[in-house]
Amino acid sequence: MEVRKVNGFFIIFVISYIGLSVVCASIMAYAQNSGIAVPDWIQYVMSEGIILLIAIIYMIVQKIDPIREIPYKRIGIVDVILSLVAGYCLIPAVLLISNLSMLFSTNYLEEGTTTLLTYPFAMQVILLAVIPPLVEELIFRGIFFGSYRKAGMTGAALMSGLLFGCFHLNINQALYAFVMGIVFAYMVEATGSLWSSVIAHFAVNTYSIGIVQILKMAGMYAQDGSVSETFENAESVAGQSTAITVVQIAMIAVIAAVFMMLAVLCIRTMAKRHGNLEKMKIQNVKLSHIKNYFTAPVIVGIVVCVMYMITVSYTHLRAHETAANL
């Protein structure tokens, strides 16, 4: 019953989010065309606000008490540190998957965050690394994983990770978000608290912000959010050799494997501390069990996400080709 209910929510969630995002974007575009200055950060707050609004409406309709049913149990300083370490240990895997997926896709959403990099560092952290984890973990590890968990741990982790990836609506981000979502689910299971995945999510999201800040300090990143000429030249030289790219990816793969093992070790340590290690064992997921998760609404929701990703990627590619030909 829980699976069918949350699957029905997913299609409503996806369509509502896309629809409301289009409406908000149209209002902002109209305001800007009318000469009203609209700060870029508003669209990021509005995006997360839409997600939170939909979640609140769902919990009200389903009479879900977030205090009682969403696992916001307090965690100690050791768990906070282990969650941070696990999150940062995921970064090499994220970079590996991102590099591989960039061979056939474009992370156009990352291009849209360039203006945010001109804001004060503290504001970047709040907009990109604090608000998104708080909102998205409520949805995907609180509502989705919490509902699927009643049907089994492994299936719940895979399904919540899959929906988390699809919801990013970008092929590049969807692939590594899928892996992140699975790991985050096991962190919640290990500690019995959503705060562990929120902290790990925060750690992953602070990576790019921190790197840009370091590059700015080193003079390799301009204050207007663009890379310096020196850095561009270095990237150009590095990109001229396919062999270098292959070697780089191979090196990242080795590093990713090592750090992923460290992340697993952190999660196992947290599970031992909370007496949840036995529940962390990977279960054999039979084909018949998988079918139980994929009811019509969630399949339609996934198809909508995939079609959206393909359409936007194609439109983005054509726009780049048009701009290049001018």
N, C-alpha and C positions, 0 to 999 in steps of 0.2 A: 504493500500500500504506500509506504514512504517513497519507494522508488518511482512509482507512477506519479505520485503527487509532485515530487521535485522535478521529474522530467517534464511534466506539464508546465511547471514554473519556468524552466529554461527557455522554451520557445517564446513565452510571453516576455521574459527578461531580455532576450536578444532583440526581438522586434521593437519592444518599448524603448530600449536603449538607442538603437539605430534611429528610430523615428524621432525621439526627443532630441537626440544629438543634431539631427538635420534641422529641426525647428530652431534650436538654440543657435546653430551656426548661421542660419538664414537671418535671424534677428540681429546677430552681431554684424553680419555683412551689411544689412540695411542701415544699421546705426553708423557704421564706418563710412558708408556711401553718403550718409546725410551729414557728414562732418563731425560726428560725435566720436571722440577719441575713446576707444575701448582697449584697456591694457590686455596684453597677450595672456597674462596669467589667469585671467578670468575664465578662459575656455577650459583650462585644466581643472579649476575648482568646480566649474559647472559640470564637467564630464564625470567627476567623482560624485558630485552632488546628485546627478541623475541616477547613478548606480545605487547610492544610499537611499534615495527616495523610493525606488522600486523595491528594494529590500525591506524597507519599513512597511510599505503597503502590503507586501506579501506576508510579513510576520503578523500584521494586524488582521488580515483576512483569515490566515490560518491559525490565529490565536496562539502564536508562538511567543513565549516569554523569554526574551533574550538573556535575562539575568539567570533564569533557571535552566534553559535549554542550550544556550551558547556557552561553550566551556571557557569562560574568562577567569579561570582560576589563577590566583597570584603565583608567580614562580620566584624562586630565590636567585641570589646573585650568581651562583654557580651555573644555574640553567640559563641565565641571561648571557653569561660569557660563552657558554657552549653553543647557544643559539646564534650568537654573533659569529663565532668561529665557523660553525657549520655553514652559515650564509655566505661568508667570504670564501669558504672552500668550494662553493658552487660556481664561483665566477669563472674559473678556467673551463669548466664544462659548458657554461653559457657562451663563452667566447668561441669555443670549438664548434658548437652547434650553429652559432651565428655565422662564423666564417664559412662553414660548409653550405649553409642555406643561402648565403649571399651569392653563391655561384649561380643560383637560378632564381633569386628573389631580391627585392630591395626593401630595406627597412625605412620606408618613407616617413613613418611616424617619428623616427629619430631625427630626421631632418627638420621636422616641425618644432623640435625642442631647442633649436639653436638660439632663439631670442631669449629663452629662459636662462641661458648660460651667461647673459649679460647682467642678470640680477645679482644682488648680494648673495654670498655663499649660503648664509642662513636661510634666506628665502628659497633658494634652489632646493635645499634639503627638505624644507617643509612641503613645497609643492610636489617634488618628485620622489621623496623618500619617506615622508611621514604620512601624508594624507592617503596616497594610493594603498600602502600596506594595510592601514587601519580599515579602509573601506572594502578592499578586495578580499582580505582574509575573512571578514565577516560573511561575505557572500560565499566564497568558494571553499573555505575550510570550516566555516560555521554552519551555513545552511546546506550546501551541497554535500560536502564530505560527512557532516553530521547526520544527514538523512541516509546517504548510501551506506554509512558505517553499520547501520542496523541489519544490513544484508551481507556483511563480510568486509574485513579489513582490506584485503588486496584489491578486490573489485572497487571498493570505495575510493582507494587511493588513485587507481587508474582512471576511474570515471571523473573524479573531481579534477585531476590533472588534465584530462582531455578537454573538459569544458572550460577550464582556466585558459588553456592554450587557444582554443577556438575563439574565446571571447576577446582575445587581443586583436582580432580582425586584421592581422598582418601575418603573412606566411612566415617571414623571418622570425618574428617574435613568438608566433604560435608554437613553433617547434621547441624552442628552449623553455618557454613557459610551461609546456606539457611536462618536461622533466622536473622543473622547479616545483610544479604543483604536486607531483608525486612525493618528492622529498619533504615538502612542507606538511603534507598529510601525515607522513610518518613521524614528523616532529610533534605534531599535535597529539598523536597517539602515544608517543613516548612520554610526554609530560602531562597529558590530560588537560592542556591549556592552549588556547589560541594565541597567547602572547608569544610563545616560542616561534610560531610561524610568522607572526607580525615582525618580530625582531630580525629573523633571518631574511625576510622579504626586504626590510629596511636596509640590511647589510648589502644585499645584491644591488638595490637601487642607488645606494650611495657610491658605488664603484665608479660609474662614468662621471659623476659630479666631481668626485675626488681627483680623478685622473686629469680632468680639464683644469681644475684648480692648480694642480701641480704643474701642468704645461704652461698655464698663465704665469706662474711664478718663475718658470724657466725661460719665459719669453718666446715660447713655441706656440702660443695660442693668443690671438689678439683679444682685446677687451670687448670688441663688438661681436664675439662669438665665432669668428672665422679663424682658421689655422694660419699661422704665419707663413711667409714665402719660404723660409728655410725648411720648415716642417713639410710643406707641400712638395718641395724638391726632393726631400728624403723619401717621402712616400712614393713619388714618381719613379725614383731609381729602384726602390724595392719592388715596385709593381711590374718592372720590365722583365723580370725573370720568372717564368712559371716554376722553375726548379726551386727557387727561393720560397715561393708560396707553398709548394708541397712540403718542403722541409719545415716551414713554420707551422703548418697544420699538424704535421707528425709530432713536432715538439709539444705543441699545445695539447695533443691527444694524450701524450705520456704524462704531462703535468696534470691534465684534467683527471686522469685515472688515479693518480696519487692523491690529489686533493679530494676527490670524491670518496676515496677510502677513509680519509681523515674526517670527512663530513659524516660518513656512516658510523665511524668510531664515536664521534660526538653524540650522535643520536642514540647509539647503543648505551653509552654512558648515562645519558639522561633517562633512558628506559629502565636501566638497572636501579638508578636512584629512586625512581617512582614505582618500582615493582611491576613494570609493564613489559618487560623483555619478552615474556612468553607470548604476549598478544602481538608482538612485532614480527613474528615468523611469517614468511611469505607462504600463502596458501596456494594450493593447486586450483587454478580457475578453469573449470570445465567449460566447454562450448555452450552447454545448456545453461550454465550460470550467466555467461556473457549475454546470451539472448535476453535474459530477464532484465538486464539493465537497459537494453536498447528498445524502448517502446517508441511508437510512432512520433510523439511530440519531440523527444530529444533527438531523434534522427532528423526530423525536419529542421530543428534548431541548428544542428551541426551543418546540414546542407546549406542553410541560409548563411551561416558564417563563412563557409568555404566559398560559396558563390560571391559573397561580398568581397572576400579577400582577392579572388581572381579578377573581379570587375575593377576594383580600385587599383590593383597592381597593373592591369592592362591600361587603364586610364592614365596612371602616373607615368608609365613607360612611354605612351604616345605623347604626353605633354613634354617629356624630356627630349624626345626625338624632334618634336616641333620646334622647341626652343633651340636645339642644336643646329637646325637647318636655317634659322633666321640670321 
